[in-house]
Each structure stands twice: as C-alpha cells, then as structure tokens.
Amino acid sequence: MNNRSPRSSVPLRGLMTASFCILLTGCGRIQAPVVPPLGGLYTRVEAPLDLNSQGGKGVGPRYGEASVHAVMGLWSTGDASVEAAARNGGISRINHVDYRYRSLLWGLVTEFTTVVRGE
C-alpha cells in the first residue's frame, strides 16, 4: 500500500512544469551569430562567437577557454567572458573567438564555453 500523500508530488510537478516553460520560451537557448542545430537529449556544438574577430590573421598559437555551467535554468555559475578565456590561455592579442555549447536532457544541465585563440 502506498503511504505517500498525493500532495507530496505537487512541488516536483510544479518545478518540472516551470522548467519546461522556461525552455519553451527560449530562455534556455543560446544567442550567438551562428547557432548550429541543437539536440534534445544531448547537444555538443562548436561555432564562431564573433564573426569579425579574426581580421584576416591566423587563429594564433595560444588557446584559452572559460565556462559557465547551469542546472535546470535555475542555478548558474562561472565566468565565460572573453577576458577570462584570454587570461586562462595567456593571450594578450585575440585573433579568433568561438564557443562550445553542451546540453543534456533539453537543458537540464548545460555548459557554455568561450574559446579564444591568439598570441
């Protein structure tokens, strides 16, 4: 016999409904100059973040990245700024900026990484 009250699942249902609505409104999606197709169950894509950053030069010998992680669109932490990525790679002159986006289970867990290349 089930001793659980029907009310015990109400907060969980509310949380799941709110998360689903956030994803439907686009708040759980990325905004960038180039957004490759995103999958529902799993996504791992890389694309340019700034289409004009290369300036006719090569991408450069150095590489740095910085990330932000989020859970259910409710909790997010990190620093994915271009400045942080350049600092992490020891880059003083930025030649190219890309991003990497990973998502699991329709945005339940996401990661956005800024990738900087330069000198």
C-alpha positions in Angstrom: 0.0 0.0 0.0 1.3 3.5 -0.9 1.5 5.7 2.2 2.6 8.8 0.2 0.2 11.7 0.1 -0.9 12.9 -3.3 0.3 16.4 -2.3 3.9 15.2 -1.9 4.5 15.3 -5.6 2.9 18.7 -6.2 6.2 20.7 -5.7 8.0 18.4 -8.0 5.4 18.7 -10.7 5.4 22.5 -10.3 9.2 22.5 -10.7 9.2 20.4 -13.8 6.4 22.5 -15.4 8.3 25.7 -14.7 11.5 24.3 -16.2 9.6 23.1 -19.3 8.0 26.6 -19.7 11.5 28.3 -19.4 12.8 26.1 -22.2 9.7 26.7 -24.4 10.0 30.5 -24.1 13.6 30.4 -25.4 15.2 31.4 -22.1 17.1 28.1 -22.1 18.6 28.7 -25.5 21.8 30.3 -26.6 22.1 33.5 -28.6 25.1 33.9 -31.0 25.8 34.9 -34.6 25.8 31.2 -35.6 23.7 28.7 -33.7 24.0 25.1 -35.1 21.1 22.7 -34.7 20.6 21.7 -31.1 19.5 18.2 -30.0 17.0 17.5 -27.2 18.7 14.5 -25.4 22.3 15.6 -26.0 24.0 18.5 -27.7 27.7 19.3 -28.2 28.3 22.0 -30.8 31.1 24.5 -31.6 30.7 27.6 -33.7 32.1 31.1 -34.1 31.1 33.6 -31.4 32.4 36.7 -33.2 32.4 36.5 -37.0 34.8 39.5 -37.3 37.4 38.7 -34.7 39.9 37.0 -36.9 40.8 40.1 -39.0 42.5 38.1 -41.8 45.1 36.6 -39.4 45.6 33.0 -38.4 44.0 31.8 -35.2 47.2 32.0 -33.3 49.4 29.6 -31.4 47.7 30.0 -28.0 44.4 28.8 -26.8 42.2 29.7 -23.7 38.8 28.9 -22.5 36.3 29.9 -19.8 33.0 28.3 -18.9 29.6 28.8 -17.3 27.6 25.8 -16.0 23.8 25.8 -15.3 21.4 23.3 -13.8 17.7 23.4 -14.9 18.0 27.1 -15.8 17.7 27.8 -12.1 21.3 27.7 -10.9 24.2 29.0 -13.0 27.8 29.8 -12.1 31.1 30.7 -13.8 32.8 33.3 -16.0 32.6 32.7 -19.7 33.9 36.2 -20.7 36.4 36.7 -23.5 38.7 38.4 -20.9 38.7 35.3 -18.7 39.3 32.9 -21.6 42.2 35.1 -22.8 43.7 35.3 -19.3 43.4 31.5 -18.9 45.3 31.0 -22.1 47.9 33.7 -21.5 46.7 35.6 -24.6 47.3 39.3 -25.0 46.2 39.7 -28.6 42.9 37.9 -29.6 42.6 36.7 -33.1 39.6 34.5 -33.0 36.7 33.7 -30.7 34.5 30.6 -30.8 32.1 29.0 -28.4 31.2 25.4 -27.3 27.8 24.6 -26.0 26.8 21.3 -24.3 23.4 20.4 -23.1 21.8 17.3 -21.6 18.1 16.4 -21.5 16.6 19.5 -23.0 18.7 21.9 -21.0 18.5 20.1 -17.6 22.3 20.5 -17.4 24.1 23.0 -19.7 27.6 24.3 -20.2 28.7 27.3 -22.3 32.4 27.8 -23.0 34.1 30.8 -24.7 37.2 29.6 -26.7 39.8 32.3 -27.5 42.8 31.9 -29.8 45.5 34.3 -30.3 49.0 35.4 -29.3 
